Each structure stands twice: as C-alpha cells, then as structure tokens.
C-alpha cells in the first residue's frame, strides 16, 4: 500500500497536464518540500527538442506565490528566453503553487538551465538535491 500511495499521488498531481503533452524532464517528487534558495534546474538535450511547456512548483508553505518569470539559459549563461508565468493551482488546490509558461521553442543539443525570478518560493527537497522542482514538456 505504501508503494501505491506515491504513485497515486503523482498520477493525481499530473492530471492537470494535457494528454497531448509528454514530460521529458522532471525532478518533482512527492516528499515534503522546503523553501529557501532553490538551485537552478539543469537538463541535457541530445537531439532537437520542441519545448511547449515549462512548469515550476512554488508551494511556499501552502500559500503559493505570485507568479514571476521563468528563465531559460544555455550552459554558458546566454539567456534564451524569459517568460511571465501563468498561475495554476497545485497540491491541495493551493492557488499559484504552479507557475507555467508555454515558450513553444526548439532547443538544439546542449545543456540548459531553468531559473525563476523567485528562488525563495521555489520548492525543493533533499531528494531533488536542493534543485527547484521543474518539469519540461514536449508534444506527444
């Protein structure tokens, strides 16, 4: 039963995502979260990748957070885009716990980093290595 509950929780957590999207990178997990100074989320692209959505999680002690910006950069620090996030309800219906942008861009092979304009409300935990919860989506 203990193994079933985390899987059920993740399923319910992702139900808000369109069935037309596929998660290609994510460090989200269902363990208790912390706030403070979340570290940026990095990921490696091995072939051209169309990114249709980037989502970050801002539990902020159950208060959510006023959406700011989600910033995508190359490994060398060159900013590819900065988008104003749209608020979405998260766990337990907390308003503005999820920040989402739909950049609709194609990334070339390389290493990329996601940051937010508010790293203090960006949720993380030990299992994420202190890295802010982030998910990257493409079309199925």
N, C-alpha and C positions, 0 to 999 in steps of 0.2 A: 504493500500500500504506500509506503514511504517513497518508493521509486515512481509510482504512478502520479502522485500529487505534483512534483515538479514538472513533469511532462504535461499534465493537465493545465497547470498554471501558465506555462509557456504557450500552449495552444490558445488559451483564452487571451493572453497578452497580445498575441499576434493576430487575433481575429479581426482587429481593426484595419489590417493591411489588405489591400485589394488582392483578389485572387489572381489578378493579371501581373502581379509583381513577384519577383523571386529575390530572397535575401541572399546576397553574395558575400557579404562580410558582416559580422556582428560579434560583439563581445558582451552582449547583455546576458544576464543570468538572474535567477530568482532568489538569490541570497539577500540578506539585509544590506541596505545601501548606506553610504556616507556622503556627506558634502564636505567641501573644503576647497582644495585646489586640485581639481581633476587634471590629470595629464592628458595631452592630446592623443587622439586615436590615429594610428598609422596602419596602412594596408598596402599590399603589393599587387599590382596589376600585371598579368603575364601576357595578355593579348588585348586588343581594343575592347573597351568595356563601356557600354552605354549606361550612365547613371541617371536614373529617373527620380530617385528619392534618397535623401539623407535624413536620418532621424536621430535625435539625441534625447536623453532621458534626464529630467530635472525634477526629481521627487521633492527635494527641498523640505524635508520633514513633513511631508503631506500637504504642503501649501502650493506646490507647483512654483513656477517663476514666470514673470513677464517675458515673453519671447524676445530674444535678441537676434543676433546674427549667427549663422553657421558659415564657417570659413574653410575653404579647401585650398591647400597649397601643395606644391611639389616638395620632394625631399630637400631640395636646395633652398626652400623658403619662398619661391616665387608663388604669389597668390594667383590661383586660377579663378576663384570666384568668392564672393561674399554675398549671401542672400539673407533677407529678412525672413525669419522663421514664422510659420503659422502655428498657433497653439492647438494642441489636441489633448483630449482627456487621456489620462494614463491609469495606472493601477488604482483600484477603488474609486474610479471616476474623478480623480483629482484633476481639476482644470489646469491646463497649461503645463502638465507634467511632461508631455512630449512636445518637442519642437521639430517641425518638419519643413523641409524645403524640397522643391522639385526642380533641380537645376537643368535636367534634360541635356546633359553634355556627354561627350565621348572621351574617355581617358585613354591615352596611349600607354603602352607598357612602362612601368616605373613604380616608384614608391610615392605615396601620397599621405597627407596628414589632414585630419579634421580637427578644428578648434571651434569653440563657441565664444561669443562675446561675454559670457558669464560663467567662467570656470568654477566659481564658488557654489553655484546652484546645480552644477552638472554632477549627476550621481555616478558613483563608482564604489568599489569594494575591494577586498583583498583578492577575490577570485579574478577580478579584472586587472589586477596589478596596479591599481590606482589610476587606471585609464578610464576616462569618461565613457559611459555607455553610449554606444553608437551603432547604428545599422545602416548599411548601404544596400540599395535595391536596384535591380535591373528588370527589364521586361522578361516574361517567361518565354 
